């Protein structure tokens, strides 16, 4: 591919967080929007799974989203859209309760889908809107 200047930049994650193993950025800023890649319930510093239960895994996912947003200059209040991937769609009600502890009204738009997540129970991606500080 030709080398050119991109119109977006990856979020500058803290140096104690290893780079993703795959070919992706944890988050990118494109103008006033921040796109957070699907976050899984692993501690980003150690790679350890955040527990075997749905609530523990969901809390870790939200903590990971919060950290990526912070690295990009945003907060959870700036989130405008969320996509949720659930191994068991019957966890939707519990997810909704945990979601309401993290986000406040008016809530971001949201889509929830069932997925095979290879050993984890939940994954969440997000889009935030936050104009850069001027």
N, C-alpha and C positions, 0 to 999 in steps of 0.2 A: 504494500500500500504506500502511496506517496506520503511523505512527511509533510504535515501542514499544521498550522496552529488550530487547535480545537476551540469551539465556542463554549466548551464546558470544562470544568476542572474537578478532579477527584477531591473528596473531603480529605483533609490532612489529619489522619488518625494519630493518636498519641504513639510515641515511639515504643512504648512497652506492649503494644498490640501488634502481633505478627501480621504480615500482609496475608490476604486470602490465598488459600492453596490454589483455587481455580482462577481462571482468566476473567476476573471482574473486579470492580471497585466496591467497597462497602457502601459508599455513597458518592454521589456527584452533584455538583451545583451547576445548573444550566440557567443562567440569568437569575431570575427571582425564584426558581424552583429547585428543590433538593429532592433527589430520588434516592431512596434508601433501598438497597438490595435486600432480598429476603433474609431475614435474621432468624437464626435457629437458636435453640436453648443451650448453647455452649458458652462457657466463660471465654471471652475472646483472648484473654491472656494465657490461660492454661489449656484450653480446648476441652475441659471437663464438662460433661453433661450435667445440667443443673437439677438433677433429680429424676426420678422415674414417674412422678405424678404430674398430671396435667397442669395444676395450678403453679407448681414450681417452675415447670418449663415455660409457661406463659409469662410469668414474672421476669424470667431471664431474657426472654425475647424482647419484652418491653424495655428492659434495662439496656439491651444492646441497641435498640432503635434510638433510645434517648442519647446514648453515647455517640452514635454516628451523627445524629442531628446536631449535637453540641459541637462536634468537630467541624461541621459545616456552617456554624453560626446560627442555629435555629433551636427550637424547643418543641416539645410535644404539642404545645398550643398552636404551632404553625402547621401542623399536619392537616391536610385537606382531603386525603384519600388513603385508604388502607385496603390491602388484599390479604386475606387470612386463608391459610392452607391448614386443614385439619385432617389428621389421620382417621379420626372417628367423628363423623358429623354429629353424633349424639352429644359431643362436648360443646356444641354451639351455645347452649344456655350458660354453662360455666364460663366459657370464653366471654360471653356478653357481660356477665357480672364483673369479671376481672377488667374488661375493657372500660367499663364505667368508672372504675377506680383510677384509671390512668388518663382518660380523656374526659373533657367536660362538655356540656351542652354549649352551643350547638355542636353535635358530634360530626367528625369527618365522614365523608361518604365511605361506604365499606362494601366489600364483596367477600363472601366466604365460600370456599370450595373444598370438597373432599379430595385428598391426595395420598399417594403412597410416599411417605417421607423417610423411608429407610431407617427405622429405629428411633425416630423422634415423633413427638405427638403434635407439634404445632410449628408453623413458620409464618412470618408476617413481613410483608414489604409495605413501604409507605412513600407518600409524596407530600412534601411540605412546600409552602409558599412563604418566602421570607426575603423581601428586598434587602440587598446588602446595606450595611450601615453607611451612611454618607457623611 
